[in-house]
Amino acid sequence: MGIRFNHSNSFITEHEYKYMENQIRIAHKMLHDRTAQGSEFTGWLDLSLHFDHDEYHRLLMKAEEIRNNADYLIVIGIGGSYLGARAVIEALNHSFYNLIEDDKRSAPKILFAGNNLSGKYLSDLFEIIKDKEVYVNVISKSGTTTEPAIAFRFFKKFMEDKYGKEGAKKRIIATTDKSRGSLKELANINGYETFVIPDDIGGRYSVLTPVGLLPIAVSNINTDEILKGAFQAEEIYTNENLFDNECYMYAASRQILNRKGKDIEILTNYEPSLSFVSEWWKQLYGESEGKDKKGIYPASVNFTTDLHSMGQWIQDGKRNIFETNLIIKELNKDLTIGYEDMDLDKLNYLSGKTVSYVNEKAFEGTLEAHVKGDVPNLVIELDRLDEYNMGSLIYFFEKACAISGYIQGINPFDQPGVEMYKKNMFKLLGKPE
Ligand SMILES: O=P(O)(O)OC[C@H]1O[C@](O)(CO)[C@@H](O)[C@@H]1O
């Protein structure tokens, strides 16, 4: 397993973890026995046992077809219906994936839509793709979410104008519920190929279903390895003993810190390509735990960039925060700093050192400073940033979230709070009942 969890700078004592052992055991039982609230949405827990291999095979064929025929894949979805795919695609691909020249790329550019209500964004997007070969993957579990539905209405027309009804039909793929919802109905009537979001997996837990797997596979990332890493994590993190389960140690650490007044968890990274992993993580934890006037507020920063903005607050502001550092031990690309005779920039003391080495020292120095500033720091370290570890990390965060939520005393699998804005918006828009 390529993931390690370190709590040596958490200010949590051994006995505090010991006091949590029983609660963890109970939460583990609630989750695994499927006796607790929300258990109807725990299909992700043992996905390997009921993974649909035939559908997955069909998905890989479709991904290949898209790779061979598209300049652009447009992924339409919001929240859990796009964040996971975007997180993995950005983490594992070239930092400038969409800017790689056409003759040097083996996969289409991937752009996202339906995750906002900006007419400017959509207009700009159509300007970019109007003369290109396009495939569309529209993703919505409910099939009724306003943002992707509006975007898809425009894309459906765009595709039909460009390719005709028959051509559009081949290039539009819908990922949705197996039988319900407007998107499923639209797909049936128009003859789009569909992939299923299982009933027992909610949006924010769906990255390892066709929701994430199709766009990720299109970008030429090895999804077999992602699944291998996730399924391995499924096995490793089944141990109900807190001290033998790093995933549970993370969940317990969060809850211990929260009870000590730490209301905000800041996920940090030192790699720009991980910034959308943080966005995915924020939805996972925010929608799962922010309930009944309780919950840790999940925030994120991208270091070292944000050390020059939020660094001040973290070092010196109100002490109601803790940090969880997502660290990559070894990267497959790096640069070595050169020597210059004049040394006008005074950097010769670093000549011969890699940029990663400097980054590593920035992390170590920051951790030491923030700990000195009374900020508990947790560390999740990945050996490498690769498919296998990304699969394991996804499962690690998903399971820790469920366990942490049960300990907190909420249902980690519903999201009643997000309905309020929708109700108001529909009222203002005059949506018929
Ligand atoms: O896949 P859907 O049903 O369009 O939902 C998208 C997102 O919207 C929410 O339902 C919140 O409104 C999230 O839970 C979900 O990830």
Boltz pocket constraint, residues with backbone or C-beta under 6 A from the ligand:
constraints:
  - pocket:
      binder: B
      contacts: [[A, 78], [A, 79], [A, 80], [A, 81], [A, 139], [A, 140], [A, 141], [A, 142], [A, 143], [A, 144], [A, 145], [A, 148], [A, 203], [A, 204], [A, 287], [A, 415], [A, 418]]
      max_distance: 6.0
